[in-house]
Amino acid sequence: MALTDAEIRGFRPIDTPYKRAHSGGLYLEVFPNGSKLWRWKFRANGKEKRLALGLPQCRSRRLGKGGMPNGQSLRGLRSCYRA
């Protein structure tokens, strides 16, 4: 089941990092200091890999509709980091 924006904001830190699944290998990791990070888990050449995609403030609305961004890759998401 896909995570909603309200659910993401509601996740609170605990003593150890924890994960909440989104879809298609995409999940949100919540750390004890309160920071949150989107990660994508996949397999390449038979080995499990994890790719960090960034902060949920930038990505939750764009990824919420269908998992990973299709076609545009991550180009459209760079604007979140511009000052």
C-alpha positions in Angstrom: 0.0 0.0 0.0 1.3 3.4 -0.9 2.2 5.9 1.8 0.3 9.1 2.0 1.8 12.5 2.8 0.0 12.6 6.2 1.3 9.2 7.1 4.9 10.2 6.2 4.6 13.4 8.4 3.2 11.3 11.2 6.2 8.8 11.5 8.0 9.6 14.8 11.6 8.6 15.7 12.3 5.7 18.0 15.6 4.3 19.4 16.5 2.4 16.3 16.0 3.1 12.6 12.9 1.6 11.0 11.4 1.2 7.5 7.9 1.7 6.1 7.2 0.2 2.6 5.8 2.2 -0.2 5.7 0.1 -3.4 8.0 -1.5 -5.9 11.0 -1.7 -3.6 10.6 1.9 -2.5 10.5 2.5 1.2 10.9 5.3 3.7 13.6 4.9 6.4 13.1 6.9 9.7 16.2 7.5 11.8 16.4 8.1 15.6 17.3 11.7 15.1 14.0 12.3 13.3 15.3 12.5 9.7 13.6 10.5 7.0 15.1 9.2 3.7 13.5 7.5 0.7 15.4 4.4 -0.4 14.9 2.0 -3.3 15.9 -1.7 -2.8 16.6 -3.7 -5.9 18.8 -6.5 -7.2 21.7 -6.2 -9.7 23.7 -9.1 -10.8 22.2 -11.3 -8.1 23.2 -8.9 -5.3 20.8 -6.8 -3.3 21.4 -3.0 -3.6 19.9 0.1 -2.0 19.8 3.5 -3.6 19.1 6.6 -1.5 16.7 9.0 -3.3 16.5 11.8 -0.8 14.2 13.6 1.6 10.5 13.0 1.7 9.6 16.7 1.5 10.8 16.7 -2.1 9.6 13.4 -3.2 6.4 12.3 -1.4 3.9 14.0 -3.7 5.8 13.0 -6.9 6.3 9.4 -5.9 2.9 8.9 -4.2 1.0 8.4 -7.4 2.8 5.5 -8.9 6.0 4.5 -7.1 9.1 5.4 -8.9 9.1 8.3 -11.3 8.5 7.0 -14.8 10.3 8.3 -17.9 11.7 11.4 -16.3 14.2 9.6 -14.0 15.2 12.0 -11.2 15.8 15.1 -13.3 12.6 16.8 -12.2 13.3 16.2 -8.6 16.5 18.3 -8.5 14.6 21.5 -8.0 14.0 20.6 -4.3 17.6 21.2 -3.5 18.0 24.5 -5.1 18.2 27.5 -2.8 
